[in-house]
Amino acid sequence: MFCNLSSLCLVMVLLFGQTFCLGLFRGLRCYFVVVLMLIYYIPFSYDTIGSKYTHQAEDNPVLDPKYEKNATSPGLANPTTLKLLPIRVSQLCMRSALLQRGNALAALGKEAEARATYEEVFPILKDEPRCARVDWERHSVYVNIGNTYAREGDYDKANEQYTIAEKLGNDHVNEEGGSDQDGRTMVLSAMRARSFALKKVGRNDEAKTLMGEVLKRKVEDDKIVAAKKAEQAAETAAEENPAT
């Protein structure tokens, strides 16, 4: 004879009383909880659980041969390091190093060596896309090369480099997709360097006139930047506090 669970419970209550049955069911419930816990944990021995997390705590760890034991060695130029670094990262480091070496040579008055060092940057930048960040690097190199000629008293060659640097800035100002603010700053930087070069060769009146133009444009550019910041602040405020 088959019966369902509710019928079975009713029969037990009639035979043994309500108090006994409640105690029995509570005990069975605890028993089943213990059984379930044992079923879940017994298959996982200590070794099994420990082996799953051996990378977190190990008495005698074995380092991966690809990892360097000393994080400060070898340097970025070491072949071992270069295997783990993208080529563009190493190129960026090289460009910065060449620029700083050129500056150091120029500070020592070794203009020809400084110029040769600056020129080593161009092949590394050849395949880089046109953008404000990279064009600033190009701009710096051209201006620095021009300065080496200016310190040697060769204004014409210096001006050739300043003209190229100025054109980089004008490209950003005049062409679609350029960085207008960066472009204007590049132009002013090249004009300023040209003014100093004119002064070095004794063309003081031209140098003063050009520096006056630089200062005038700088004031105008600052106004444009301030107006844009105010406009952006107003737009942000309007978005945060829309009119109801």
N, C-alpha and C positions, 0 to 999 in steps of 0.2 A: 504494500500500500504506500503510495507516494503522497507526500505532503509538502507544502511550501514552507518558507522560513517563518512567516507570521503565525501559521498554525502550530509549528513546533514550539515557538516562543510561548504561545497561549497555553499549550499543554504543560510546559515546564513550570509556568507560573501557578497553574492549578495544582500540580503535584507537589512542588517544593516551596511555594510561597514567593511573594514579590521581593522580599529583602534578600533571600538567598540568590535569586536569579540575577538581581542587579549586581551583587558582589561577584557572581560567576562571570557575567559579561564583562565587567571591568577588568577582572583578572585575565580573561581571554584576550581582551584588547591589548593589554600590556605585553602579554606573551607574544602576540603576533607582531608587535612593534620590535621586540627583541629579535625575533626570528628574521624579520626583514633586514634589520641592521647587520646581523651575522651573515645573511646571504650576500649582502652588498660588499662587506669588508673582507670576508674570509678569502676570496680569490686573490686579493692583493696582499701579498706578503710584504714584509719590511724591505726585502731586497728589491722587489718589483717597484714599490713606491720610491725607494731611494734612487734606483737607477734612472727613473724618469726625470729626476731633478739633480743629477750629478753635476750639471754645469753650474749650479748655484753654490754648492759646497763640496769641495774635494780636498782630501789631505795632500795629495801629490799631483797637482794639475799638470797636464801636458799641453804646452802652448802650441797653437797652430803655427806651423813653420812660416806662414805668410805674415804673421804678426811680428812687429819689431819689439824686442824686449825693452829697449830704451826709446821712449817716444821722441826724444830730442836728437836721435841719431839713427840713420844717416840723414843728411840734409836733403833739401828738395831736388838738388841736382844729381843725387845718387841714383844709379840705375835701378836699385831695389825699390826706391820710392817712386820713380817714374813709372814703374810697372803698375802701380796702384793709383796713379793720378791721371786724369784726363789730360790730353796734350794741351788743351787751351789753358788749363791752370798753370802749367809750367811755362807756357808762352807769356801769360800775364805777369808772372814773376820775372821772367827774363826782360820784358819790356820795362818794368819798373827798375830793375837793377841797372840796365843800360842807361836809362835816363839819369839815375842818381850818380852813376860813374862819370857820365859826361859832365854833370854839374860839379863833381869833385875835381875833375881835370881842369875845368874852366876856372875854378877858384884858385888853382895853382898857376894859372896863366898859360896852361898848355892848350891853346885854342885849337890847333890842328888835330891833336889827339882827341880833344873833346868833341870836335865836329865829326870825326870819323866814328866815334862811339855813338853819337846821336843818330847817325845815318844807318847804323846797324838795326835800328828799330823798324825802319820802313819795310824791309822784307817780311817781318813778322806780322805787320799790320796789313799787308797787301790783300789778304783774303778776308779781312774783317769787314762786316757790313757797315754802311754809313749810318751812324747814330750819334747822338750828342756825346755820349761817354767816350766812344772811340775817336770821334773827331776832335775832342779835347786833347787826347793823347797826340794825335797828328799835329794839332795846332801847337802844342807845347814844344814838340820836336822842331818844327819849322822856326818858331820864335827863338828857341835856344841856338839853333844853327845860325840864324841871322845875327844874334847877339855876339857870336864868336867872330863873325866878320866885322861887326861894328867895333868891337874892342881892338881889332887889328887896323881900323881906320878905313876899311873898304865898304863905304856906304852903299854903293850900287849893288854889290852882291848881297849885302844885308837886306836891302829893300826888296830884292827878289824873293827872299824867304818870307818877309813880312807880307808881301802881296799875296803869296799862296795861303798863308795863315788867315789873312783877311777874307779871302775868297771862301774859305771853309765856313766862316761865320755868315757871310752873305748868302751862301747856299741855304742855310737853315732859315734865314729871314725870308728869302724870296721864293723858295720852292715849297710845294705842298708836302706836308708831313714832317717838316723840319721843326726844330725846337727854336721858336722865335727868341725867347729870352737868352738861351745859350748862344745863339747866333750873334745877337747884339753885343753880348759880353766878349765874344771872340774878336769881333771887329774892333772894339775899343781897346782890347789888349794888344792887338797888332799895331794899332795907331799909336798907342802909348810907347811901345818898343821903338817904333819908327821915329818918334819925337826924340827919344834919348839918343838914338843913333845919329840924328841930325846934329844934336848938341855936341856929340863926341868929335865930329869933323868940323866944328866951328860955325855951323849954320844956325846960329842962335835964334835969329828972327823967325825962321821957318819952324824951328823947334817950338818956340813960344806960341806961334799961331796955331800949330797943330795940337799942342797940349790944351790950348783954350777950347778948341773944337771938341777934344776928348771930354773935358769937364762939362761942356754944354750938353753934349749927348748923354753923359752919365746922369745929369739932373733930369733930363727928359725920360730916360729909361727908368729911373727910379719912380717917376710919377706914373708911368705906365704900369709898372709892377704893383705899386700901391693901389692903383685903381682896380686892377684885376683881383687883388686880394680882397678889397672891399666888396667887389661884385660877388666873389665866391662866398664870402661871409654872409652876404645878404641872401644868397640863394640857399645856403645851408640853414639859415635861420627861418626862411620861409618854409622849407621842407619839414623842419622840426616843429614849427608852430603854424600849421596851415590855417588859413582864414576860415571861420565857421559861417 
